[in-house]
Amino acid sequence: MSLSSAVPSAQPEGFLSRPLPWLVVSSAALLMIGIVMIASASMDTAAANLGNSYHYAIRQLIYAGLGCAAGLAAANVPVSWWYRSGWLLLAIGMVSLVLVLTPLGKTVNGSTRWIPLGVLNVQVSEVAKLCLIAYLAGYVVRRRDELVNSWWGFIKPVLVLGVASALLVTQPDFGATVVLMTAALGMIFLSGVRLSRFMPLIAVCVVLGAVLIITQPYRLKRVVSYLDPWQDQYNTGYQLTQSLIAFGRGEWAGVGLGNSIQKLFYLPEAHTDFIFAITAEEFGLLGSMTVLALFTVLVLSGFIIARNSERQGMGFAACFAYGLTLLLGLQAMINMSVNTGLLPTKGLTLPLMSYGGSSLLVVCISIGILVRIEMERQQQLVTSEKAPARRVRGTS
């Protein structure tokens, strides 16, 4: 991959040349499915705890409206603004990660991850991930030769990621740390950095990850229960076993919308982290595969937008699109893997489907940015096609 290339190659055809409708349709479908499933999964909990069965569904509808507005706004912001604002975005991301550790931060279930802003609690890790990916995309384009050819050029962005990761772990938010680090390093790798540069870093990350797991009893219990959740199904393995029961009850076609048993105070966080399990229970394997297919289309569309931008010579746009798509894809993959028992339990939401305001807003903004990147690419393509025609007319 050469993000600095300015010579467009032959343009792809079919789906590869028009990923924008697929991106928008898959995102809208996941958003609508999420609203329906949140209403179903949270109804009994909301009625018992808040006296209003539709509390979470109404709030999610409001968040969805705000998210769509934010996505439309992002689609109207030139990509060049994100490139020019790299340092500003880095400062916003880092400051937000520091502020949440002050008395301004809000603690829920032992984690201090939110800053309350009236009716909305902002999860700072979501804001920081977007800001850091934008900054790193700009760094990759500006310093690509230094990044690819020198150790110091490679270490500098890694140090930035290290500081951000340390702040995230302090909250603690281990899941967001993994997603950010993996997406950022994947973006750097796609810029052309040799795999051998990553080997020492991967080794260090594995060691640090092991230390973080071993030194925190609750993380160690999660890993042990993940290996055999049924050994302690009423304690450390409770969430995972209840999630697996939901998948088992769903069978092929599910028990029907609203007929889930696991959402009735058996499966904790049914409308947030485990919304995929409730979807599987109510719509079965067919419903689960539909959701998986929609996420696959969304992620493939994002990668196609990035690849087409790269071929068009739009270095920053391509790198930014790769990073945003990796963020969305990794978070969705980890959430669904946790729900199915393929990974230890982590507090990560399913993009566009799980309940949550700040997460949905940032995801919608990310999709709006991808839309803008593809729009600018199409406009540049049209302009480049018209230029030879004007030259021909001028010489005839």
SULPE-V442390 format. One record per helix or strand. SS is the DSSP state (~ for helix, > for strand). FROM is the first residue (numbers start at 1). LEN is the number of residues. If there is no record, write none. Layout:
ss->SS from->FROM len->LEN
ss->SS from->FROM len->LEN
//
This chain:
ss->~ from->14 len->3
ss->~ from->19 len->32
ss->~ from->55 len->21
ss->~ from->79 len->6
ss->~ from->86 len->14
ss->> from->105 len->4
ss->> from->111 len->7
ss->> from->120 len->4
ss->~ from->124 len->19
ss->~ from->144 len->6
ss->~ from->151 len->21
ss->~ from->174 len->17
ss->~ from->195 len->21
ss->~ from->217 len->11
ss->~ from->229 len->4
ss->~ from->238 len->13
ss->~ from->275 len->37
ss->~ from->315 len->25
ss->~ from->357 len->39
//
